[in-house]
């Protein structure tokens, strides 16, 4: 199976939703994706965030695919660190 943009867009990503305050003290909502630490989409309300985060996800995944960056898929296990080389 070829893992192209459409493949990645249709994965069951682990969404982290939250609320915070901007620099002026106004609330905003965000969606982060656990598997893509650099991903964060913000909107004035959670409905807009849920409605529109996939547009940014498409752009993020496009760049990751073009640069050959590893895309961690949902459920993919973390590799165990090589403790022998980390702790001489």
C-alpha positions in Angstrom: 0.0 0.0 0.0 1.3 3.4 -1.0 1.3 5.8 1.9 0.4 9.0 0.2 -1.3 12.2 1.4 -4.8 10.8 1.3 -3.6 7.7 3.3 -2.3 9.9 6.1 -5.3 12.3 6.1 -7.6 9.4 6.8 -5.8 8.0 9.8 -7.4 8.1 13.2 -5.1 10.8 14.7 -5.0 11.3 18.5 -6.5 14.8 18.9 -5.8 16.9 22.0 -8.3 19.7 22.4 -8.0 22.5 24.8 -8.6 26.2 25.6 -6.2 28.9 26.5 -6.0 32.7 26.6 -4.3 34.9 23.9 -2.0 37.8 24.8 -4.9 40.1 25.4 -6.7 37.6 27.7 -9.3 36.4 25.1 -10.1 32.7 25.1 -9.3 30.6 22.1 -9.5 26.8 21.4 -6.8 24.6 20.0 -6.4 21.2 18.5 -3.0 19.4 18.7 -2.2 16.0 17.3 -0.3 13.7 19.6 1.6 11.9 16.8 2.8 15.2 15.2 4.3 17.3 18.0 4.7 20.4 15.8 1.0 20.5 14.9 -1.4 23.0 16.6 -4.4 24.6 15.1 -6.2 27.5 16.9 -9.7 29.1 16.4 -12.0 31.3 18.4 -14.3 28.4 19.2 -14.0 24.6 19.3 -16.5 24.1 16.6 -14.4 26.1 14.1 -11.3 24.4 15.3 -12.9 21.0 14.6 -14.2 22.1 11.3 -11.0 23.5 10.0 -7.9 21.8 11.5 -7.7 19.3 8.6 -6.8 22.1 6.2 -3.6 22.8 8.3 -3.1 19.0 8.7 -3.1 18.7 4.9 -0.4 21.4 4.6 1.7 19.9 7.5 1.6 16.4 6.0 2.4 17.7 2.5 5.6 19.3 3.8 6.5 16.2 5.9 6.1 14.0 2.8 8.1 16.3 0.5 11.0 16.6 3.0 11.0 12.8 3.7 10.3 13.4 7.4 9.0 10.3 9.3 5.3 10.5 10.0 4.5 8.6 13.2 1.2 6.9 12.7 -1.5 6.4 15.4 -0.6 3.3 17.4 3.0 3.2 16.2 5.2 2.2 19.1 8.0 4.4 20.2 11.4 2.8 19.6 13.1 1.8 22.8 16.2 4.1 23.3 19.6 2.5 22.8 20.6 2.8 26.5 24.1 1.4 25.9 25.0 4.2 23.6 23.2 6.9 25.6 24.7 5.9 28.9 28.4 4.9 28.4 
